[in-house]
Amino acid sequence: MHDVNLKTLKIGAGPSARDIAVRLRGGDAPGLFWLGGFKSDMQGTKAQALDDWAADRGRACTRFDYSGHGESGGDFLEGTISRWLEESVAVFREFCRGPQVVVGSSMGGWMALLLARELARLAKSGSPPAAGIAGMVLIAPAPDFTEALMWQRFTPEIKKQIEEKGAWSRPSGYSEEPYPITRALIEDGRRHLVLGGLIEVGCPVRILQGVKDEDVPWQHAAELVSRLAREDVVLTLIKDGDHRLSRPEDIERLIAAVSEFD
């Protein structure tokens, strides 16, 4: 059995430099590549369950924390979709080899779609990575969340505070501490919106979505399905499921979805 190695990847230069913490498990392909959610880290229940499953089967598994999250360096206040995408692409290119099953949770679902687009662009430009995406498993995917699930729902007062003060502290259902939503996050998110047209990821997609999810409504996942260009897309609605989908029965569904790509 391969052990997990903790690596650090330095990304950016000057004031934008940050150290990204990566946990690598060597093993067979297809490997697993974990993309976490907004304010989540690679030590969470779902990420750890995937790593345990990979260990039992001798499969490779790569996890990392975005800057400002978990064990990585950087300031969360400086976080944007562009910044976290840069880190996702860099980690994938540096540490992944061969076919990968990309597993994206919440914001990680958006990152997975953007990662596929960026890898396709690199391949077209003559710089193909050493790894490719064999399949995607998305958990409560939140593409375009900064616009569709945040900005468009904010009250005029909240919008004004973000525009004039640069940030608003949003109460969290998962922590006693509120977390900041910055103007930079909202404005940068508009550069990466994907739900306005067809989305080509080049692989089969499996989506798990809780009907009782108060953060990402199940209708959002249904809209994503309608935008995915491939035919091999399966949406599983979990009637009593919430946003986290971290219960034992939810983990079983996640593992079953990942197992389709053995």
C-alpha positions as a LaTeX table, in Angstrom:
\begin{tabular}{lrrr}
\hline
Residue & $x$ (\AA) & $y$ (\AA) & $z$ (\AA) \\
\hline
Met1 & 0.00 & 0.00 & 0.00 \\
His2 & 1.29 & 3.45 & $-0.89$ \\
Asp3 & 1.57 & 6.00 & 1.89 \\
Val4 & 0.35 & 9.58 & 1.63 \\
Asn5 & 3.07 & 12.14 & 0.98 \\
Leu6 & 2.59 & 15.79 & 1.94 \\
Lys7 & 4.06 & 18.07 & $-0.70$ \\
Thr8 & 4.19 & 21.82 & $-1.17$ \\
Leu9 & 3.86 & 23.53 & $-4.53$ \\
Lys10 & 4.82 & 27.20 & $-4.78$ \\
Ile11 & 2.59 & 29.14 & $-7.16$ \\
Gly12 & 2.89 & 32.73 & $-8.26$ \\
Ala13 & 5.68 & 35.23 & $-7.74$ \\
Gly14 & 6.29 & 38.28 & $-5.60$ \\
Pro15 & 3.33 & 39.39 & $-3.48$ \\
Ser16 & 1.06 & 36.79 & $-5.12$ \\
Ala17 & 3.31 & 33.82 & $-4.23$ \\
Arg18 & 1.71 & 31.19 & $-2.04$ \\
Asp19 & 2.52 & 27.64 & $-0.94$ \\
Ile20 & $-0.12$ & 25.04 & $-1.80$ \\
Ala21 & $-0.31$ & 21.94 & 0.38 \\
Val22 & $-0.85$ & 18.71 & $-1.56$ \\
Arg23 & $-1.44$ & 15.19 & $-0.25$ \\
Leu24 & $-0.38$ & 12.50 & $-2.71$ \\
Arg25 & $-1.11$ & 8.81 & $-2.64$ \\
Gly26 & 0.70 & 6.81 & $-5.26$ \\
Gly27 & $-1.10$ & 4.01 & $-7.04$ \\
Asp28 & $-2.73$ & 2.74 & $-10.19$ \\
Ala29 & $-4.83$ & 4.61 & $-12.71$ \\
Pro30 & $-7.34$ & 5.99 & $-13.01$ \\
Gly31 & $-6.31$ & 8.19 & $-10.14$ \\
Leu32 & $-8.62$ & 10.39 & $-8.12$ \\
Phe33 & $-8.24$ & 14.19 & $-8.13$ \\
Trp34 & $-10.15$ & 16.02 & $-5.40$ \\
Leu35 & $-11.42$ & 19.59 & $-5.77$ \\
Gly36 & $-12.91$ & 20.90 & $-2.55$ \\
Gly37 & $-15.55$ & 23.49 & $-1.86$ \\
Phe38 & $-15.53$ & 27.13 & $-0.80$ \\
Lys39 & $-14.07$ & 27.34 & 2.75 \\
Ser40 & $-13.55$ & 23.54 & 2.82 \\
Asp41 & $-10.29$ & 21.60 & 2.99 \\
Met42 & $-8.81$ & 18.27 & 1.93 \\
Gln43 & $-9.20$ & 16.71 & 5.37 \\
Gly44 & $-13.00$ & 16.70 & 5.19 \\
Thr45 & $-15.20$ & 13.62 & 5.40 \\
Lys46 & $-15.70$ & 13.10 & 1.66 \\
Ala47 & $-12.08$ & 13.74 & 0.69 \\
Gln48 & $-10.80$ & 11.41 & 3.39 \\
Ala49 & $-13.29$ & 8.70 & 2.42 \\
Leu50 & $-12.08$ & 8.86 & $-1.17$ \\
Asp51 & $-8.47$ & 8.59 & $-0.07$ \\
Asp52 & $-9.30$ & 5.58 & 2.13 \\
Trp53 & $-11.08$ & 3.93 & $-0.80$ \\
Ala54 & $-8.09$ & 4.61 & $-3.05$ \\
Ala55 & $-5.74$ & 3.14 & $-0.46$ \\
Asp56 & $-7.79$ & $-0.08$ & $-0.23$ \\
Arg57 & $-7.66$ & $-0.52$ & $-4.01$ \\
Gly58 & $-4.14$ & 0.62 & $-4.73$ \\
Arg59 & $-5.37$ & 3.66 & $-6.65$ \\
Ala60 & $-3.63$ & 7.00 & $-6.87$ \\
Cys61 & $-5.27$ & 9.95 & $-5.13$ \\
Thr62 & $-4.34$ & 13.64 & $-5.18$ \\
Arg63 & $-5.83$ & 16.19 & $-2.78$ \\
Phe64 & $-4.88$ & 19.79 & $-2.10$ \\
Asp65 & $-6.06$ & 22.93 & $-0.33$ \\
Tyr66 & $-6.72$ & 26.15 & $-2.22$ \\
Ser67 & $-4.78$ & 29.18 & $-0.98$ \\
Gly68 & $-6.36$ & 30.60 & 2.15 \\
His69 & $-7.79$ & 27.16 & 2.97 \\
Gly70 & $-6.63$ & 24.36 & 5.25 \\
Glu71 & $-2.90$ & 23.70 & 5.22 \\
Ser72 & $-2.06$ & 25.99 & 2.31 \\
Gly73 & $-0.61$ & 29.45 & 2.57 \\
Gly74 & $-2.11$ & 32.65 & 1.27 \\
Asp75 & $-4.89$ & 34.92 & 2.48 \\
Phe76 & $-8.52$ & 33.86 & 1.99 \\
Leu77 & $-9.41$ & 37.52 & 1.46 \\
Glu78 & $-7.30$ & 37.49 & $-1.71$ \\
Gly79 & $-9.03$ & 34.40 & $-3.04$ \\
Thr80 & $-10.77$ & 34.51 & $-6.42$ \\
Ile81 & $-11.96$ & 31.93 & $-8.91$ \\
Ser82 & $-9.01$ & 32.81 & $-11.16$ \\
Arg83 & $-6.55$ & 32.32 & $-8.33$ \\
Trp84 & $-7.99$ & 28.99 & $-7.20$ \\
Leu85 & $-8.25$ & 27.76 & $-10.79$ \\
Glu86 & $-4.58$ & 28.60 & $-11.36$ \\
Glu87 & $-3.75$ & 26.45 & $-8.34$ \\
Ser88 & $-6.02$ & 23.60 & $-9.48$ \\
Val89 & $-4.40$ & 23.48 & $-12.93$ \\
Ala90 & $-0.88$ & 23.72 & $-11.47$ \\
Val91 & $-1.42$ & 20.85 & $-9.02$ \\
Phe92 & $-3.03$ & 18.68 & $-11.70$ \\
Arg93 & $-0.18$ & 19.26 & $-14.13$ \\
Glu94 & 2.55 & 18.81 & $-11.54$ \\
Phe95 & 1.36 & 15.67 & $-9.75$ \\
Cys96 & $-1.16$ & 13.76 & $-11.89$ \\
Arg97 & $-0.21$ & 11.17 & $-14.51$ \\
Gly98 & $-2.50$ & 9.16 & $-16.76$ \\
Pro99 & $-6.30$ & 9.13 & $-16.62$ \\
Gln100 & $-7.94$ & 10.82 & $-13.63$ \\
Val101 & $-11.42$ & 10.83 & $-12.12$ \\
Val102 & $-12.00$ & 14.42 & $-11.04$ \\
Val103 & $-14.25$ & 14.69 & $-7.99$ \\
Gly104 & $-15.53$ & 18.20 & $-7.31$ \\
Ser105 & $-17.64$ & 19.26 & $-4.35$ \\
Ser106 & $-19.73$ & 22.45 & $-4.45$ \\
Met107 & $-17.32$ & 25.15 & $-5.71$ \\
Gly108 & $-15.09$ & 22.23 & $-6.67$ \\
Gly109 & $-17.72$ & 21.28 & $-9.23$ \\
Trp110 & $-17.23$ & 24.65 & $-10.92$ \\
Met111 & $-13.47$ & 24.21 & $-10.68$ \\
Ala112 & $-13.76$ & 20.79 & $-12.35$ \\
Leu113 & $-15.58$ & 22.28 & $-15.35$ \\
Leu114 & $-13.04$ & 25.11 & $-15.63$ \\
Leu115 & $-10.15$ & 22.66 & $-15.24$ \\
Ala116 & $-11.45$ & 20.58 & $-18.16$ \\
Arg117 & $-11.73$ & 23.70 & $-20.29$ \\
Glu118 & $-8.21$ & 24.82 & $-19.42$ \\
Leu119 & $-6.70$ & 21.37 & $-20.09$ \\
Ala120 & $-8.39$ & 21.33 & $-23.50$ \\
Arg121 & $-6.95$ & 24.77 & $-24.23$ \\
Leu122 & $-3.46$ & 23.63 & $-23.23$ \\
Ala123 & $-3.71$ & 20.53 & $-25.42$ \\
Lys124 & $-4.84$ & 22.63 & $-28.36$ \\
Ser125 & $-1.93$ & 25.02 & $-27.87$ \\
Gly126 & 0.56 & 22.18 & $-28.01$ \\
Ser127 & 1.21 & 21.86 & $-24.26$ \\
Pro128 & $-0.86$ & 18.81 & $-23.28$ \\
Pro129 & $-0.55$ & 17.74 & $-19.63$ \\
Ala130 & 0.65 & 14.27 & $-18.67$ \\
Ala131 & $-2.79$ & 13.48 & $-17.26$ \\
Gly132 & $-6.30$ & 13.60 & $-18.65$ \\
Ile133 & $-9.84$ & 13.46 & $-17.29$ \\
Ala134 & $-11.49$ & 10.05 & $-17.66$ \\
Gly135 & $-14.62$ & 11.01 & $-15.74$ \\
Met136 & $-16.15$ & 13.53 & $-13.37$ \\
Val137 & $-18.13$ & 13.05 & $-10.19$ \\
Leu138 & $-19.69$ & 16.30 & $-8.99$ \\
Ile139 & $-21.27$ & 16.68 & $-5.55$ \\
Ala140 & $-23.78$ & 19.53 & $-5.22$ \\
Pro141 & $-21.93$ & 21.35 & $-8.02$ \\
Ala142 & $-22.03$ & 25.13 & $-7.81$ \\
Pro143 & $-20.92$ & 26.57 & $-11.15$ \\
Asp144 & $-21.37$ & 30.35 & $-11.37$ \\
Phe145 & $-22.22$ & 30.46 & $-7.65$ \\
Thr146 & $-20.70$ & 33.91 & $-7.10$ \\
Glu147 & $-23.22$ & 35.37 & $-9.53$ \\
Ala148 & $-26.26$ & 33.05 & $-9.58$ \\
Leu149 & $-26.27$ & 31.95 & $-5.93$ \\
Met150 & $-24.74$ & 35.02 & $-4.29$ \\
Trp151 & $-24.89$ & 38.34 & $-6.13$ \\
Gln152 & $-28.32$ & 37.85 & $-7.70$ \\
Arg153 & $-29.75$ & 36.93 & $-4.28$ \\
Phe154 & $-28.11$ & 39.67 & $-2.25$ \\
Thr155 & $-30.22$ & 42.56 & $-1.02$ \\
Pro156 & $-29.47$ & 46.08 & $-2.30$ \\
Glu157 & $-27.94$ & 46.84 & 1.11 \\
Ile158 & $-25.50$ & 43.93 & 0.89 \\
Lys159 & $-24.56$ & 44.80 & $-2.68$ \\
Lys160 & $-23.90$ & 48.39 & $-1.67$ \\
Gln161 & $-21.64$ & 47.30 & 1.19 \\
Ile162 & $-19.63$ & 45.02 & $-1.09$ \\
Glu163 & $-19.28$ & 47.72 & $-3.73$ \\
Glu164 & $-18.36$ & 50.51 & $-1.31$ \\
Lys165 & $-16.41$ & 48.68 & 1.41 \\
Gly166 & $-15.01$ & 45.82 & $-0.68$ \\
Ala167 & $-16.46$ & 42.99 & 1.40 \\
Trp168 & $-19.42$ & 41.72 & 3.37 \\
Ser169 & $-19.30$ & 39.19 & 6.20 \\
Arg170 & $-21.75$ & 36.40 & 5.42 \\
Pro171 & $-23.13$ & 34.29 & 8.30 \\
Ser172 & $-22.14$ & 30.64 & 7.98 \\
Gly173 & $-24.28$ & 27.59 & 8.63 \\
Tyr174 & $-21.13$ & 25.54 & 9.20 \\
Ser175 & $-19.16$ & 27.78 & 11.54 \\
Glu176 & $-19.76$ & 30.32 & 14.29 \\
Glu177 & $-17.58$ & 32.77 & 12.41 \\
Pro178 & $-18.98$ & 34.58 & 9.36 \\
Tyr179 & $-16.86$ & 34.56 & 6.23 \\
Pro180 & $-16.06$ & 37.48 & 3.94 \\
Ile181 & $-17.49$ & 37.80 & 0.44 \\
Thr182 & $-15.22$ & 40.23 & $-1.37$ \\
Arg183 & $-15.88$ & 42.48 & $-4.33$ \\
Ala184 & $-12.87$ & 40.89 & $-6.04$ \\
Leu185 & $-14.45$ & 37.42 & $-5.71$ \\
Ile186 & $-17.73$ & 38.59 & $-7.22$ \\
Glu187 & $-16.16$ & 40.58 & $-10.05$ \\
Asp188 & $-13.61$ & 37.91 & $-10.94$ \\
Gly189 & $-16.29$ & 35.21 & $-10.90$ \\
Arg190 & $-17.97$ & 36.92 & $-13.86$ \\
Arg191 & $-14.93$ & 36.07 & $-15.99$ \\
His192 & $-15.59$ & 32.35 & $-15.53$ \\
Leu193 & $-19.35$ & 31.90 & $-15.91$ \\
Val194 & $-20.21$ & 28.66 & $-17.72$ \\
Leu195 & $-23.98$ & 28.28 & $-17.61$ \\
Gly196 & $-24.63$ & 30.63 & $-20.52$ \\
Gly197 & $-23.98$ & 28.00 & $-23.17$ \\
Leu198 & $-23.00$ & 24.39 & $-23.84$ \\
Ile199 & $-20.24$ & 22.93 & $-21.65$ \\
Glu200 & $-17.90$ & 20.36 & $-23.20$ \\
Val201 & $-15.86$ & 18.43 & $-20.63$ \\
Gly202 & $-14.85$ & 15.51 & $-22.85$ \\
Cys203 & $-15.84$ & 12.76 & $-20.42$ \\
Pro204 & $-18.81$ & 11.11 & $-18.67$ \\
Val205 & $-20.23$ & 12.99 & $-15.68$ \\
Arg206 & $-22.01$ & 11.77 & $-12.55$ \\
Ile207 & $-23.76$ & 14.32 & $-10.32$ \\
Leu208 & $-25.01$ & 13.79 & $-6.76$ \\
Gln209 & $-27.41$ & 16.44 & $-5.48$ \\
Gly210 & $-29.46$ & 16.76 & $-2.30$ \\
Val211 & $-33.03$ & 17.98 & $-2.72$ \\
Lys212 & $-32.87$ & 19.62 & 0.73 \\
Asp213 & $-29.69$ & 21.51 & $-0.13$ \\
Glu214 & $-30.21$ & 25.11 & 1.06 \\
Asp215 & $-26.94$ & 26.39 & $-0.43$ \\
Val216 & $-27.15$ & 24.96 & $-3.95$ \\
Pro217 & $-30.74$ & 24.24 & $-5.01$ \\
Trp218 & $-31.29$ & 21.00 & $-6.92$ \\
Gln219 & $-32.61$ & 23.07 & $-9.83$ \\
His220 & $-29.08$ & 24.46 & $-10.22$ \\
Ala221 & $-27.75$ & 20.95 & $-10.82$ \\
Ala222 & $-30.58$ & 20.28 & $-13.27$ \\
Glu223 & $-29.60$ & 23.41 & $-15.23$ \\
Leu224 & $-26.00$ & 22.20 & $-15.34$ \\
Val225 & $-27.17$ & 18.87 & $-16.78$ \\
Ser226 & $-29.00$ & 20.72 & $-19.55$ \\
Arg227 & $-25.79$ & 22.58 & $-20.42$ \\
Leu228 & $-23.44$ & 19.60 & $-20.56$ \\
Ala229 & $-22.81$ & 18.66 & $-24.17$ \\
Arg230 & $-22.10$ & 14.97 & $-23.57$ \\
Glu231 & $-24.87$ & 12.37 & $-23.51$ \\
Asp232 & $-23.33$ & 10.27 & $-20.73$ \\
Val233 & $-24.47$ & 12.46 & $-17.83$ \\
Val234 & $-26.37$ & 11.06 & $-14.85$ \\
Leu235 & $-27.97$ & 13.23 & $-12.16$ \\
Thr236 & $-28.89$ & 11.48 & $-8.90$ \\
Leu237 & $-31.28$ & 13.44 & $-6.67$ \\
Ile238 & $-31.18$ & 12.48 & $-3.00$ \\
Lys239 & $-34.54$ & 13.45 & $-1.55$ \\
Asp240 & $-33.40$ & 13.85 & 2.06 \\
Gly241 & $-29.89$ & 15.03 & 1.22 \\
Asp242 & $-28.45$ & 18.36 & 2.33 \\
His243 & $-25.51$ & 20.32 & 0.91 \\
Arg244 & $-22.75$ & 18.39 & 2.60 \\
Leu245 & $-23.83$ & 14.89 & 1.54 \\
Ser246 & $-21.42$ & 13.46 & 4.11 \\
Arg247 & $-23.63$ & 10.87 & 5.82 \\
Pro248 & $-22.57$ & 7.20 & 5.52 \\
Glu249 & $-25.25$ & 6.56 & 2.91 \\
Asp250 & $-24.08$ & 9.62 & 0.95 \\
Ile251 & $-20.48$ & 8.42 & 1.06 \\
Glu252 & $-21.66$ & 5.06 & $-0.30$ \\
Arg253 & $-23.29$ & 6.83 & $-3.24$ \\
Leu254 & $-20.11$ & 8.82 & $-3.84$ \\
Ile255 & $-17.95$ & 5.71 & $-3.83$ \\
Ala256 & $-20.39$ & 3.93 & $-6.14$ \\
Ala257 & $-20.20$ & 6.83 & $-8.61$ \\
Val258 & $-16.40$ & 6.87 & $-8.53$ \\
Ser259 & $-16.32$ & 3.08 & $-8.93$ \\
Glu260 & $-18.02$ & 3.39 & $-12.32$ \\
Phe261 & $-14.69$ & 4.59 & $-13.69$ \\
Asp262 & $-12.59$ & 1.59 & $-12.56$ \\
\hline
\end{tabular}
